[in-house]
Amino acid sequence: MLEESEDNSTDHKPDGRRLRSDRSRRLIIESMLHLIHEGNLQPTAQQVADHAKVGIRSVFRHFEDMESIFETANEISRDQYRGLFLGGNREGTLNERILHATEYHAEAYETIGNMLLSTRGRLWNSAVIRKNYAINQNKLRKDLDLWLPELKDLPVNKREAVDAIASFETWNRLRDTQKLSKTDSIVIIVDMLELLVPHN
């Protein structure tokens, strides 16, 4: 019987092929995110490969399809984006808090607007993205409750209206469809929220 070799000197050495593979995978994900942030909401595999400086075959060696690339990128960036909605000055009168919440959300929407548009464009084709999107929407709803505890006293229809007004979809319509300035869009949302939330 052959004796097992005791030479394990290579056990702790990095595997060059694995490192190159991990690097290529990371570059593909980063390229997908970069292209989306630059305004290409639905990058093609070739565009991602070109930006990552890898071959098209390499893209599909690491990922089953384009949706799986986006799902991975979405998962990785989700925690980073979530932090954009946290914090802010949550003290003051009701009107002050409505203004602060709206301004804070506006900054976040401006920062990740293209990513949100790209995500919404993929909802129909990905159960994973639909699930993650629903989770994020629920977290935003709970965060708004922290800004405005008065919301707990609203009837259901008005509470749902608040979420619609404070949503990215409303922000995007005001900014992109109606071509309003950031300042004007904030004023409109604040005015609508002030009409719905009771002043005790």
C-alpha positions as CSV (number, residue, x, y, z in Angstrom):
1,M,0.0,0.0,0.0
2,L,1.3,3.4,-0.9
3,E,1.9,5.8,2.0
4,E,0.1,9.1,1.8
5,S,2.4,12.0,1.2
6,E,3.0,14.3,4.1
7,D,3.9,17.2,1.8
8,N,0.9,19.5,2.2
9,S,2.9,22.6,1.3
10,T,0.4,23.6,-1.5
11,D,-2.7,23.3,0.7
12,H,-2.4,26.9,1.8
13,K,-1.3,28.5,-1.5
14,P,-3.8,30.5,-3.4
15,D,-5.1,28.7,-6.5
16,G,-4.2,31.0,-9.4
17,R,-7.1,29.8,-11.5
18,R,-9.6,30.3,-8.7
19,L,-8.3,33.9,-8.0
20,R,-8.6,34.8,-11.7
21,S,-12.1,33.3,-11.8
22,D,-13.2,35.3,-8.7
23,R,-11.7,38.4,-10.2
24,S,-13.5,37.9,-13.5
25,R,-16.8,37.3,-11.7
26,R,-16.3,40.5,-9.6
27,L,-15.5,42.5,-12.7
28,I,-18.6,41.3,-14.5
29,I,-20.8,42.3,-11.6
30,E,-19.1,45.7,-11.2
31,S,-19.5,46.3,-14.9
32,M,-23.2,45.5,-14.8
33,L,-23.7,48.0,-12.0
34,H,-21.5,50.7,-13.6
35,L,-23.4,50.5,-16.9
36,I,-26.7,50.8,-15.1
37,H,-25.6,53.8,-13.1
38,E,-24.4,55.4,-16.3
39,G,-27.9,55.1,-17.8
40,N,-27.8,51.8,-19.7
41,L,-30.7,50.2,-17.8
42,Q,-30.6,46.9,-19.7
43,P,-26.9,46.2,-20.6
44,T,-26.3,43.4,-23.0
45,A,-23.9,40.5,-22.3
46,Q,-21.4,41.9,-24.9
47,Q,-21.5,45.4,-23.3
48,V,-20.8,43.9,-19.9
49,A,-18.0,41.8,-21.3
50,D,-16.5,44.7,-23.1
51,H,-16.6,46.9,-20.0
52,A,-15.2,44.2,-17.8
53,K,-12.5,43.4,-20.4
54,V,-13.4,39.7,-20.5
55,G,-14.6,37.5,-23.3
56,I,-18.3,36.9,-23.8
57,R,-17.7,33.2,-23.1
58,S,-16.3,34.2,-19.7
59,V,-19.5,36.0,-18.8
60,F,-21.6,32.9,-19.4
61,R,-19.0,30.6,-17.8
62,H,-19.6,32.5,-14.5
63,F,-23.4,33.2,-14.9
64,E,-26.2,31.2,-16.4
65,D,-27.8,34.2,-18.0
66,M,-28.0,38.0,-17.8
67,E,-30.8,37.9,-15.2
68,S,-28.5,35.9,-12.8
69,I,-25.8,38.6,-13.2
70,F,-28.3,41.3,-12.3
71,E,-29.7,39.2,-9.4
72,T,-26.2,38.8,-8.0
73,A,-25.4,42.5,-8.5
74,N,-28.7,43.5,-6.9
75,E,-28.1,41.3,-3.9
76,I,-24.6,42.6,-3.3
77,S,-25.6,46.3,-3.6
78,R,-28.8,46.0,-1.6
79,D,-27.3,46.7,1.8
80,Q,-25.3,49.6,0.4
81,Y,-28.4,51.2,-1.0
82,R,-30.5,50.6,2.1
83,G,-28.1,52.7,4.1
84,L,-29.0,55.7,2.0
85,F,-32.5,55.7,3.6
86,L,-31.3,55.5,7.2
87,G,-30.5,58.3,9.5
88,G,-31.4,62.0,9.0
89,N,-32.9,64.5,11.5
90,R,-36.0,62.8,12.7
91,E,-36.9,65.4,15.4
92,G,-39.1,68.5,15.2
93,T,-42.7,69.3,14.3
94,L,-44.7,67.1,12.0
95,N,-44.2,69.5,9.1
96,E,-40.5,69.6,9.7
97,R,-40.3,65.8,9.8
98,I,-42.3,65.5,6.6
99,L,-39.9,67.9,4.9
100,H,-36.8,66.1,6.3
101,A,-38.1,62.6,5.3
102,T,-39.0,63.8,1.8
103,E,-35.6,65.5,1.4
104,Y,-33.8,62.4,2.6
105,H,-35.7,60.0,0.3
106,A,-35.2,62.4,-2.6
107,E,-31.4,62.3,-2.1
108,A,-31.5,58.5,-2.1
109,Y,-33.8,58.3,-5.2
110,E,-31.5,60.7,-7.1
111,T,-28.5,58.5,-6.2
112,I,-29.9,55.1,-7.2
113,G,-32.6,56.1,-9.6
114,N,-31.2,54.2,-12.5
115,M,-30.7,51.1,-10.5
116,L,-34.4,51.3,-9.3
117,L,-35.6,51.8,-12.9
118,S,-33.5,48.8,-14.1
119,T,-34.9,46.7,-11.2
120,R,-38.5,47.6,-12.0
121,G,-37.9,46.7,-15.7
122,R,-36.8,43.2,-14.6
123,L,-39.6,42.4,-12.1
124,W,-41.7,40.6,-14.6
125,N,-38.9,38.1,-15.4
126,S,-37.3,37.3,-12.0
127,A,-39.0,35.9,-8.9
128,V,-35.8,36.7,-6.9
129,I,-35.9,40.3,-7.9
130,R,-39.7,40.6,-7.2
131,K,-39.1,39.1,-3.7
132,N,-36.2,41.4,-2.9
133,Y,-38.1,44.4,-4.3
134,A,-41.1,43.6,-2.0
135,I,-38.8,43.3,1.0
136,N,-37.2,46.6,0.3
137,Q,-40.6,48.3,-0.1
138,N,-41.7,46.9,3.2
139,K,-38.5,48.3,4.9
140,L,-39.1,51.7,3.4
141,R,-42.7,51.7,4.7
142,K,-41.4,50.8,8.2
143,D,-38.8,53.5,8.0
144,L,-41.4,56.1,7.1
145,D,-43.3,55.0,10.2
146,L,-40.2,55.9,12.2
147,W,-40.1,59.4,10.6
148,L,-43.8,59.9,11.1
149,P,-45.4,57.9,14.0
150,E,-48.6,59.8,13.3
151,L,-49.1,57.5,10.3
152,K,-50.3,54.7,12.7
153,D,-53.5,56.7,13.2
154,L,-54.4,57.0,9.6
155,P,-57.2,54.9,8.0
156,V,-56.0,52.2,5.6
157,N,-56.7,54.1,2.4
158,K,-54.8,57.2,3.5
159,R,-51.9,55.2,4.8
160,E,-51.6,53.5,1.4
161,A,-51.8,56.9,-0.3
162,V,-48.9,58.1,1.8
163,D,-46.8,55.2,0.6
164,A,-47.7,55.9,-3.0
165,I,-46.8,59.6,-2.6
166,A,-43.5,58.9,-0.9
167,S,-42.5,56.2,-3.5
168,F,-39.8,56.2,-6.1
169,E,-42.5,55.8,-8.8
170,T,-44.0,59.2,-7.8
171,W,-40.6,60.8,-7.6
172,N,-39.6,59.5,-11.0
173,R,-42.8,60.7,-12.6
174,L,-42.3,64.2,-11.2
175,R,-38.6,64.3,-12.2
176,D,-38.5,62.4,-15.5
177,T,-42.0,62.5,-16.9
178,Q,-43.1,65.9,-15.8
179,K,-39.6,67.4,-15.9
180,L,-39.8,69.2,-12.6
181,S,-36.8,70.3,-10.6
182,K,-35.7,68.5,-7.5
183,T,-36.8,71.4,-5.4
184,D,-40.2,71.6,-7.0
185,S,-40.7,67.8,-6.7
186,I,-39.9,68.0,-3.0
187,V,-42.4,70.8,-2.5
188,I,-45.2,68.9,-4.3
189,I,-44.6,65.7,-2.2
190,V,-44.5,67.6,1.0
191,D,-47.7,69.4,0.2
192,M,-49.5,66.2,-0.6
193,L,-48.2,64.5,2.6
194,E,-49.2,67.4,4.8
195,L,-52.8,67.1,3.5
196,L,-53.0,63.4,4.5
197,V,-51.2,63.3,7.8
198,P,-53.2,64.7,10.7
199,H,-51.9,67.5,12.9
200,N,-52.7,66.6,16.5
